[in-house]
Amino acid sequence: MPVPIDEKIYLGRDNSINLILLSDEVATPTDAVTSIGIKIGKAYILGQTSQKSTGMIRWGLSSYAVGEIRLYLGGASSILTPGRFSASLIVFDPVSTAGIVWDDELRIQVMADPGSTL
């Protein structure tokens, strides 16, 4: 039976996946976050603080809600392949230097680039 899909990544596109990091049903501030990684299948993408406003993984922007992160993974076509995957977020801060695996598992479908014309 296929993995149910929560989110889709469209390779070659600018679509985002918008998430709120929750702990005990309360949004967790991202002020102290130094990096966020996501493991999708065998691929691993890491967003650093220096890229948090322009990278594939974004957080802590003034227009974002508390705990909000946005994943712009369409540009990862060199490491992602189409298919269905379970994904895990890993959040790093000065205290949790080895990272905390966020408990909420994502179920993602990676879609091939549908082409440049619609």
C-alpha positions, -999 to 999 in steps of 0.1 A, spaced: 0 0 0 15 34 -10 24 60 17 -4 86 21 7 120 9 7 151 31 27 173 8 41 175 -27 74 188 -41 74 199 -77 109 196 -90 120 227 -110 92 248 -94 89 274 -67 61 259 -47 66 258 -9 56 236 19 46 257 49 49 242 83 45 253 120 69 236 145 47 225 174 57 212 208 28 201 230 4 217 205 21 251 210 41 269 182 78 268 190 98 300 183 126 296 158 147 326 171 176 304 184 175 279 155 209 277 138 200 252 111 172 229 100 177 197 80 152 175 62 158 139 53 137 128 24 143 91 15 181 89 13 186 127 5 195 152 32 191 190 27 204 214 54 194 250 57 219 273 76 212 305 94 230 325 67 205 312 42 174 313 63 158 340 42 167 328 7 176 291 10 156 260 4 147 259 41 135 293 54 125 304 89 125 333 114 114 360 89 93 389 102 64 380 80 63 344 93 41 331 121 58 319 153 73 285 146 68 287 108 93 272 84 89 271 46 105 245 24 113 254 -12 126 221 -24 118 223 -61 154 233 -68 168 201 -53 164 181 -85 201 170 -84 194 150 -51 157 143 -51 140 118 -74 103 114 -81 85 91 -57 68 88 -24 89 92 8 87 96 45 106 127 56 120 139 89 129 174 101 160 179 123 162 212 141 195 226 155 202 253 180 231 263 203 219 239 230 209 210 207 240 209 186 234 173 175 198 183 164 164 174 175 144 151 152 109 167 151 83 140 160 59 148 132 68 127 102 60 142 68 48 121 40 60 137 7 55 130 -29 83 143 -52 69 151 -86 89 154 -118 92 188 -135 60 190 -155 78 211 -182 82 247 -189 48 253 -205 13 245 -192 
